[in-house]
Amino acid sequence: MKTLFLGACLFFSIVAYSQSFGVVFTSGIYTKKDVTKEMDREIRRGIKNKVISSSSNTMNGDTLIYTVHNEVDGFKIKYTFNTLENEEAYCDFEQYVFDCAPCSQRHLKEFIKLCHFRKKTEGCYISNYFYKTEMTVSFKSENKDCLIFSFKFLDVSKREHRTMYKKLPEPSMIQ
């Protein structure tokens, strides 16, 4: 069931010679094993289709870091996993750090559309209840045109989320 759900959520397309990494894993159901398996599969697919020129991954404590490069853009994806007493580690934080401005803007639009994000405050967005995620958009310190997207699990009840989400403007109003 989890694999079917994960497969249904994953959509990766080739847009302007770049692979779209548009899945948010912070909804509280993805383990380290799930994330690693799906990211490795998508990177292999990107290399096979000549969309990704190189990639690497490292594990540093509870943080998994993927570095992806292609002809158009490059970025890092960082995942952290929270282990609760004798349970599997679930992804509780995800961060995309981009190396180019146009690609980061394109990915921002894709994320807003994918997760039905609505703008809460300047640089802060809330997804629909299905994803249960808060996205924070900030600027990279070395290059103010490049963006950093940080995703974290939003641990609120369905009623609280619905109330908060309905008060926010529709995505078309914030574009």
N, C-alpha and C positions, 0 to 999 in steps of 0.2 A: 504494500500500500504506500509506504513512504517513498519507495523507488518510483512508483507510478506518479505520485504527487510531485516528486522532485523532477522527474522527466517532463511532466506537463508544465511545470513552472519555468523550466529552462528554455529560453529562446535565445539562440545565438544566430545572428545574421551577418552577412558580409556587406558592409556599407562603406563605400569609398575606400576599398582595399584595407579596411580595418575590421577586426572582429569585435563584435559588440558583447561585452561582458555585462549583462544586464540583470543578473539574478541577485537578489538580496537574500542572504542566508541567515539573517538575524531574527527570523520569526519564531525562534524558540524550539524548533523541531529538528534542526540539522546538526548532526554530530561532526566531529573532526573527520571521521572516516567518510561520511557523506560528502563533505565539502572537498576533501582531497580527491576522492574518486571522480566527482563531477568536473572539478577544475582540470585535473590531469586529462580526462577524456576530451574536454573542449580545447585544451591546448594542443593535444595530439591532432585533433581535427583541424585546427587552425594552421598547424605546421604542414599537414598533408595538403591543404588547400592553398598553401603558399601565402597565407594571410599573416601568419606570425613568423617572423624571421628567427627569433630566439626567445627562450624563457628559462627561468630557473625558479626553484623554490627552496626555502630554508625554514627550519623550525628553531625558534628561540624561546625556550620556556613554553608558555601557553600560546605563543604567537606564531602563526603560519604566514609566511611572506612569499608571494608570487611576484616575480618581475617579468613583465611581458613587453617585447619590442616587435615592431613591424615597420613597414615602409613609411607609414604616415605618423604614427604616434607611439609613445611608450608610456607605461605606467606601472605602478606597484599596487598590489592588492594585499592588505594586511587583515588577517582574521585572528581574533582572540577567542578562547574557549573557556567557559566557566564550568567547573566541576562542582556539583553539589553532592555531599556525602554519599559515597559508594554508587554514584550514577555516572553515566557517560558524560563526556564534556560536550556541551552544546555551544554553538557559536553565539556569542553575545555582543560582538563588536566587529565591524567590517569597515575598512577604509581604503579608498581609491586615491592615489596620489598621481596626478597627471603631469606629463612633461611638455604639453603643448596646449595653447589656449583654444584653438578651434575645436580640437577633439574633446576637450573637457566640456565645452559648451554643448556639443552634440550629445555627449553622454548624459549631461544633466537633463536635457529634454527627453531622452529615452527613459531615464529613471523616473521622471515625473509622470510620464505616460504609463509606464509599466506598472508602477505601484500605486497609481492614482494619488500621488502626493499632493497635498494642499499646503499652502504657505501659512505657517503659524506666526513667525516673526521674520525679520530680515535675516536670511541665511539659514532658517530653520523650517523644515517641512515635516508633516505628519502623513503617513501612508494610510490606506484604508485598513480595516480591521483584519483582513486576511493576512497582510504582511506584518502588522503590529510593529512598525518601525518608525523611528525618528531619524531624519537625515539632516545633517548640519553641513552647510557648504561654506568653506573658507578659502582664503587665497594662500598659495604657496609662498613662503617667506623669500625664497631666492628669485622667484618670478611672479610678480603680482597678477599676471594675466592667466596663469595656470591655477586650476581649482583643485581642492581636496574635498572629497565627499566622505563623511563619516556617518555610519549607520549604527544605531544601537536599538536593542530590543525595547519595546515600550510595554512595560508590565502594568497594565491597567485592565479593569474589567471591561466587558463588552459594552455595558451601559455607559461607563465613563468615557470610553473611546468614542462611541457614537455621538454623545453630547458634544465632546470637544471637536470632533471631525465635522459635524454639521454646521458649527459656528464659523468654520473657515471658508474663504472664498474658493470657488471652483478653479481648477488649474487654468482654464482658458482666460480667466480674469487676471492671472498673474504673469502671463507670457509677455 
